[in-house]
Amino acid sequence: MYKRLPITFWATLFVTVVCVSLLASDAWRSWNAREVLLADTERAAANLARAMAQQADDTIKAADTSLADVVERLEADGRGAAALARLHRVMTSQVGNLSQLNGLYAYDEEGRWLVNSRPVLETRFNNADREYFKYHRANPGRGPYIGVPVISRSTGKWVLPVSRRVSHADGSFAGVALATIDVEYLKRFQQSLDIGKHGAVILVSNGGTTLLRRPFSPELMGRDLRTSPLYQAYMQGKAGTGIWRSTLDGEVRLNSFRALDNYPLFVSAALSKDEVLEHWRRDTFLHTLGVGMLAVLLGFFGRRLVRQIHLRLQAEQELLQARDALESLNRQLEKMALQDGLTGLANRRQFDVTLGNEFSRAMRQGSELAFIMIDVDYFKQYNDLQGHSAGDDCLRALSRSIRMQTPKRPGDLAARYGGEEIGVLLPNTDAEGARAVAERIRAAVEALQIPHPGSLFQVVTVSAGVAALKPRRGVDHATALIEAADRALYAAKSAGRNRIGSAA
């Protein structure tokens, strides 16, 4: 089939494979560059979110610390004129020391102003309508509450209210202490972050309410985000990343969100996916254009080159086929030279080579080498009664059984030693281990239950002689192991056959 195909087919196939591989490699490189870029952007967004969370946490904590002090003073010192005057000085000092604070305020249970941090004490306002005031009046909890940004009645600025409940000695509602964080302070920090032209950062309450966002828009203050993918992801875990389309402006961004450590808020840093990938798209287009032109040139010249070398490849293929056939023939000849044709076991030549190698190894390593000489009992009588063809079948059956019982370790070898004699070579085995193997072989042969009318046992059996030796350099020889096993075999036959003899 190969030789009948035209040269143009192989030329086209070669050119196609090269060009497709080149284009595929470039596509993989471009895609990998995209993934690396997105991963780097994800890390950058995560770092931005971590910085935002830390800044928001520190800002609110400073305000909350001042707020806790105000609550403690109100509850401990009371609301006398002197106490309120002293508290007014403390509030003014704290606001002056903390640039993030817009003001500190205290209201009674009716929402009337008791004291604040303004230079001139204001008491003409009432804040009972504020969301945070209603919250504390309805909830006895003493922890801080962060409300929705509002425009301050005293300064006209956007502020983020942080409030705590003030209680009477019996635990009943006594009013609210309020710290207002200047939204401009938070905006300045957000504006210092590099988020590109279409990025966004946002501060959100755990309830899903937008507290502050860049780009800033008053219409977005207090926007409900509970149906957004960002909020849904935040409810699954307090930190993470994802690529979503914004429900506020429709921009697709890579978002990294993180919860604040001490307050029920979370932040998100979002970088525009299109903006992040803009440079990658331009680079990929130019690179792909160049690779495409190169593929065209390779296709043109490659096809001409393949035409020229086709005859040489054909000649080489013929040489390879001849070489493979010769190697296969050599392997078959080698196998035939080392394998007994009747039994399938190793022949005497392979046995002699393996014995010499294992004897030398045992001498170097100081290990024991064992040998089992096996002989079929009354085999001459079997041949006389059953015929030589049946005798060959018997030897083949016995050889299969012996091969199955011989260990499969490197160096272990079962070989036809001569006639009906079979030898089993066992490196790193002592006399007791070799005797156990020999007994398994004897029992396995007897279990074949091959009828033998000329045997005392009425079935074909074997006798075996076992010898083991730890060779000593210059003292022992390989033939000594064979002779010892042969003597043990003779002893086993003299003792009645169908048994194992061991060398003394």
C-alpha positions in Angstrom: 0.0 0.0 0.0 2.9 2.4 0.9 4.8 1.8 -2.4 1.7 2.4 -4.5 1.0 5.9 -3.1 2.2 8.7 -5.3 5.1 10.9 -4.3 2.8 14.0 -4.3 0.8 12.4 -1.5 3.8 12.1 0.9 5.0 15.5 -0.1 1.7 17.1 0.7 1.4 15.1 4.0 4.9 16.2 5.1 4.3 19.9 4.3 0.8 19.8 5.9 2.2 18.2 9.2 5.0 20.8 9.4 2.8 23.8 8.7 0.0 22.6 11.1 2.6 21.8 13.8 4.1 25.3 13.4 0.7 27.0 13.6 -0.4 24.7 16.5 2.8 25.5 18.4 2.2 29.2 17.8 -1.4 28.9 19.0 -0.3 27.1 22.1 2.3 29.7 22.8 -0.2 32.5 22.4 -2.8 30.7 24.6 -0.2 30.0 27.2 0.9 33.7 27.2 -2.7 34.6 27.7 -3.1 32.3 30.6 0.1 33.6 32.2 -1.1 37.2 31.7 -4.4 36.4 33.3 -2.7 34.6 36.2 -0.4 37.6 36.7 -3.5 39.9 36.6 -5.2 37.7 39.1 -2.3 38.0 41.5 -2.2 41.8 41.0 -5.9 42.1 41.7 -5.5 39.9 44.8 -2.8 42.2 46.0 -5.0 45.2 45.4 -7.9 43.6 47.3 -5.6 42.7 50.2 -4.3 46.3 50.4 -7.9 47.7 50.2 -9.1 45.3 52.9 -6.3 46.3 55.2 -6.7 50.0 54.6 -10.5 49.8 55.1 -10.1 47.7 58.2 -7.5 50.0 59.7 -9.6 53.1 58.9 -12.7 51.7 60.5 -10.9 50.3 63.5 -9.4 53.8 64.3 -12.9 55.3 64.1 -14.4 52.5 66.1 -11.7 52.8 68.8 -12.6 56.5 69.3 -16.3 55.6 69.2 -15.9 53.0 71.9 -14.2 55.6 74.1 -17.1 58.0 73.6 -19.7 55.3 74.6 -17.7 54.4 77.7 -17.5 58.1 78.8 -21.2 58.7 78.2 -22.2 55.6 80.2 -19.7 56.2 83.0 -19.6 60.0 83.4 -23.3 60.7 82.6 -24.7 63.6 80.6 -24.1 66.5 83.0 -22.9 69.8 81.5 -19.4 69.3 82.8 -19.2 65.8 81.5 -20.5 66.7 78.1 -18.0 69.7 77.9 -15.1 67.4 78.7 -16.4 64.9 76.2 -16.6 67.6 73.6 -12.9 68.4 74.1 -12.0 64.8 73.8 -14.1 64.4 70.6 -12.5 67.5 69.0 -9.0 66.3 69.9 -9.6 62.8 68.4 -11.0 64.2 65.1 -8.1 66.5 64.9 -5.7 63.6 65.3 -7.4 61.2 62.8 -7.5 62.5 59.3 -10.1 59.9 58.2 -12.7 61.1 60.7 -15.2 63.7 59.6 -16.7 63.9 63.0 -17.8 62.3 66.3 -21.4 62.6 67.5 -23.6 61.5 70.4 -27.5 61.4 70.4 -30.0 60.7 73.1 -32.7 58.1 72.9 -34.9 60.6 71.0 -32.3 61.4 68.4 -31.4 64.8 69.7 -27.8 65.9 69.6 -26.0 65.7 72.9 -22.5 66.5 72.0 -20.2 66.4 68.9 -16.7 67.2 67.7 -17.7 70.5 65.9 -15.8 73.6 67.2 -19.2 75.1 68.1 -21.5 72.6 69.7 -24.5 72.0 67.5 -27.8 70.8 69.1 -30.4 71.9 66.6 -30.5 68.7 64.6 -32.3 65.4 65.2 -31.0 62.1 63.7 -33.8 59.8 64.8 -34.6 59.2 61.1 -31.2 57.9 60.2 -30.9 54.2 59.3 -28.2 53.5 61.9 -30.2 55.1 64.7 -33.2 52.9 63.9 -31.0 49.9 63.9 -29.5 50.5 67.4 -32.9 51.4 68.8 -34.3 48.0 67.6 -31.1 45.9 68.4 -29.6 45.5 71.9 -26.2 44.5 70.5 -23.2 46.6 71.7 -20.9 46.0 68.6 -20.2 48.5 65.9 -22.6 49.0 63.1 -21.5 50.3 59.6 -24.3 52.0 57.8 -24.9 53.2 54.3 -23.0 56.4 53.2 -25.0 59.5 53.7 -24.5 63.3 53.3 -23.6 64.8 56.7 -26.2 67.3 57.9 -23.5 69.3 59.7 -20.8 69.4 56.9 -22.6 68.5 53.7 -20.0 65.9 52.8 -20.4 62.2 52.0 -19.6 60.2 55.1 -19.6 56.5 56.1 -21.3 56.2 59.4 -19.9 53.9 62.1 -22.1 53.7 65.2 -22.5 52.1 68.6 -25.4 51.8 70.9 -25.4 53.7 74.2 -27.3 52.1 77.0 -28.7 53.0 80.4 -27.5 51.2 83.5 -30.5 48.8 83.2 -29.6 48.0 79.5 -32.3 50.1 78.0 -31.7 52.2 74.9 -30.0 55.5 75.8 -29.0 56.8 72.4 -26.3 56.4 69.7 -22.6 57.3 69.4 -21.6 58.0 65.9 -18.3 58.3 64.1 -18.4 59.5 60.4 -15.5 58.6 58.1 -14.8 61.0 55.4 -15.6 59.3 52.1 -13.1 61.6 50.4 -10.4 59.9 52.5 -11.4 56.5 51.2 -11.7 57.8 47.7 -8.2 59.2 47.8 -6.8 55.8 48.6 -8.8 54.1 45.9 -7.6 56.7 43.4 -4.0 55.9 44.3 -4.5 52.3 43.0 -3.5 51.5 39.5 -6.5 49.8 38.0 -6.3 51.0 34.4 -8.9 53.0 32.5 -11.8 50.6 32.9 -11.0 48.9 36.2 -13.1 49.2 39.3 -12.8 48.8 43.1 -15.6 48.6 45.5 -16.4 48.4 49.2 -19.5 46.4 50.0 -21.3 45.4 53.2 -22.0 41.7 54.0 -25.6 42.4 53.3 -24.8 43.3 49.7 -25.0 47.1 49.9 -22.6 49.2 47.9 -20.7 51.6 50.3 -18.1 53.1 48.0 -17.0 52.4 44.4 -14.4 53.8 42.0 -15.4 55.1 39.5 -17.4 57.1 42.0 -21.0 57.9 41.4 -23.5 59.1 44.0 -26.2 57.0 42.3 -24.3 53.8 43.2 -24.1 54.6 46.9 -26.4 52.1 48.6 -27.0 50.0 45.5 -28.1 46.4 46.2 -25.6 43.8 44.8 -27.1 40.7 46.2 -28.0 39.4 42.7 -24.6 40.1 41.2 -22.1 37.2 40.5 -19.6 39.0 42.7 -21.8 38.8 45.8 -22.9 35.2 45.0 -19.2 34.2 44.9 -18.5 36.0 48.1 -21.3 34.1 49.9 -19.5 30.9 48.8 -16.1 31.9 50.3 -14.7 35.0 52.0 -11.8 35.4 49.5 -11.5 34.4 45.8 -11.3 35.5 42.2 -13.5 35.2 39.1 -14.3 36.8 35.7 -17.8 38.3 35.6 -19.8 40.9 33.8 -20.5 43.9 36.1 -24.2 44.4 36.8 -23.4 48.1 37.3 -21.8 49.1 34.0 -21.7 45.8 31.9 -17.9 45.7 31.8 -16.3 42.2 31.9 -13.6 42.2 34.6 -11.3 39.9 36.5 -12.5 40.3 40.1 -10.6 39.5 43.3 -12.6 39.9 46.5 -11.6 39.7 50.2 -13.5 40.1 53.5 -12.3 42.5 56.1 -10.8 40.8 59.2 -12.7 42.7 61.8 -15.8 44.2 60.2 -18.8 42.8 58.2 -17.6 44.2 54.9 -15.7 43.0 51.9 -13.7 44.7 49.1 -13.2 43.8 45.4 -10.5 44.9 43.0 -11.6 44.4 39.4 -9.5 44.8 36.3 -11.0 45.0 32.8 -10.4 41.8 30.9 -10.4 43.6 27.5 -7.9 46.2 28.8 -5.7 43.5 30.3 -5.7 41.4 27.0 -5.4 44.4 24.6 -1.6 44.2 24.3 -1.8 40.4 24.1 -4.3 40.6 21.2 -2.1 43.0 19.3 1.0 40.9 19.9 -0.8 37.7 19.0 -2.1 39.1 15.7 1.3 40.3 14.6 3.0 37.1 15.7 0.4 34.9 14.0 0.7 36.9 10.8 4.5 36.3 10.7 4.1 32.6 11.6 1.5 32.2 8.8 3.8 33.7 6.2 6.6 31.4 7.4 4.3 28.4 7.2 3.6 29.4 3.5 7.3 29.5 2.7 8.0 26.3 4.5 5.1 24.6 2.6 6.5 25.8 -0.7 10.2 24.9 -0.2 9.4 21.8 1.9 7.4 20.3 -0.8 10.2 20.7 -3.3 12.7 19.2 -0.8 10.5 16.2 -0.2 10.4 15.5 -3.9 14.2 15.4 -4.0 14.8 13.1 -1.0 11.9 10.7 -1.7 14.0 8.2 -3.7 16.7 8.2 -1.0 14.1 7.5 1.7 12.7 4.7 -0.4 16.1 3.1 -0.6 16.7 3.5 3.1 13.4 1.9 3.8 14.4 -1.1 1.8 17.7 -1.4 3.7 15.9 -1.1 7.0 13.5 -3.9 6.0 16.4 -6.1 5.1 18.2 -5.3 8.3 15.0 -6.1 10.4 14.6 -9.4 8.6 18.2 -10.3 9.3 17.9 -9.3 13.0 14.7 -11.4 13.3 16.5 -14.4 11.7 19.5 -13.9 14.0 17.2 -13.8 17.1 15.5 -17.0 15.9 18.8 -18.7 15.3 20.1 -17.6 18.7 17.0 -18.9 20.4 17.3 -22.2 18.6 21.0 -22.4 19.6 20.1 -21.9 23.3 16.8 -23.8 23.6 16.2 -27.5 23.6 13.9 -28.4 20.7 12.0 -31.2 22.4 11.3 -29.8 25.9 11.4 -26.0 25.3 13.8 -25.7 28.3 17.3 -24.2 28.0 19.8 -26.6 26.3 23.1 -27.8 27.6 25.0 -25.0 26.0 22.9 -22.3 27.7 23.2 -24.1 31.0 27.0 -24.3 30.8 27.2 -20.5 30.1 24.7 -19.6 32.8 26.5 -21.9 35.3 29.8 -20.3 34.7 28.4 -16.7 35.1 26.4 -17.5 38.3 29.3 -19.4 39.8 31.6 -16.4 39.2 29.0 -14.0 40.7 28.5 -16.2 43.7 32.2 -16.3 44.3 32.5 -12.4 44.1 29.5 -11.8 46.3 30.1 -14.6 48.8 26.6 -16.0 48.2 25.4 -19.6 47.9 24.6 -21.3 44.6 22.3 -24.4 44.5 21.7 -27.0 41.8 19.0 -29.7 41.4 19.6 -32.7 39.2 16.4 -34.4 38.2 16.0 -37.8 36.6 12.8 -39.6 35.4 12.3 -42.8 37.2 12.2 -46.0 35.1 12.2 -43.9 31.9 13.8 -46.7 29.8 11.0 -49.0 30.7 8.5 -46.3 29.8 10.0 -46.0 26.4 10.1 -49.7 25.9 6.4 -50.1 26.9 4.9 -46.9 25.5 7.2 -46.1 22.6 9.6 -43.3 22.0 6.9 -40.9 20.7 5.0 -41.3 24.0 8.4 -40.8 25.8 8.9 -37.5 24.1 5.3 -36.4 25.1 6.1 -37.4 28.6 9.3 -35.4 28.7 7.4 -32.3 27.3 4.7 -32.6 30.0 7.3 -33.0 32.8 9.3 -30.0 31.4 6.2 -27.8 31.5 5.5 -28.8 35.1 9.2 -28.2 36.1 9.2 -24.8 34.4 6.1 -23.8 36.4 7.7 -24.8 39.7 11.0 -23.1 39.0 11.3 -19.6 40.6 11.3 -16.7 38.1 14.2 -14.7 39.6 17.1 -13.4 37.4 19.6 -16.3 37.1 17.2 -19.1 37.9 17.3 -21.6 35.0 15.7 -24.9 34.1 17.7 -26.8 31.4 17.7 -30.2 29.8 21.0 -31.6 31.0 20.9 -34.8 28.9 18.5 -37.5 27.9 15.8 -37.6 30.6 18.0 -35.6 33.1 16.9 -32.0 33.8 18.9 -29.5 35.9 17.6 -26.5 37.8 20.1 -23.8 38.7 19.2 -21.5 41.7 21.5 -18.5 42.6 21.3 -17.0 46.1 19.7 -20.2 47.4 20.9 -22.5 50.2 20.4 -26.3 50.4 17.2 -26.0 52.4 15.6 -23.7 49.9 16.7 -25.8 46.9 15.3 -28.9 48.6 12.0 -27.2 49.0 11.9 -26.3 45.3 12.9 -29.9 44.4 10.1 -31.3 46.5 7.6 -29.0 44.8 8.8 -30.3 41.4 8.6 -34.0 42.6 5.1 -33.5 43.9 4.0 -31.6 40.8 5.2 -34.4 38.5 3.6 -37.1 40.6 0.3 -35.1 40.5 0.3 -35.3 36.7 -0.7 -39.0 37.2 0.9 -40.1 33.9 0.3 -43.9 33.8 3.6 -45.9 33.9 3.0 -49.7 34.1 6.7 -50.3 34.4 7.1 -48.3 37.5 6.7 -49.4 41.1 4.5 -46.3 41.6 2.3 -47.0 38.5 2.7 -43.3 37.4 5.6 -41.3 36.1 7.8 -40.0 39.0 11.1 -38.2 39.3 14.0 -38.4 41.7 16.2 -35.4 42.4 19.6 -34.6 43.9 20.2 -31.3 45.6 23.5 -29.6 46.3 24.4 -26.1 47.4 27.8 -24.4 47.6 29.3 -21.1 48.6 32.3 -21.0 46.1 35.8 -20.2 47.4 38.3 -18.6 45.1 41.0 -21.0 44.0 39.4 -23.9 45.8 36.0 -24.8 44.3 35.0 -25.3 40.7 31.6 -25.4 39.0 31.9 -29.1 38.3 32.0 -29.8 42.0 28.4 -28.5 42.4 27.2 -30.7 39.5 29.1 -33.8 40.9 27.6 -33.2 44.4 24.1 -33.0 43.0 24.7 -36.1 40.8 25.8 -38.1 43.9 22.7 -36.9 45.8 20.6 -38.1 42.8 22.2 -41.5 42.8 21.5 -41.8 46.6 17.9 -40.9 46.0 17.5 -43.6 43.3 19.3 -46.1 45.5 16.9 -45.3 48.4 13.8 -46.2 46.3 13.2 -43.4 43.8 10.5 -40.8 43.8 12.3 -38.8 46.5 14.9 -36.0 47.0 18.5 -36.6 47.9 20.8 -34.0 49.4 24.5 -33.7 49.2 26.4 -34.4 52.4 
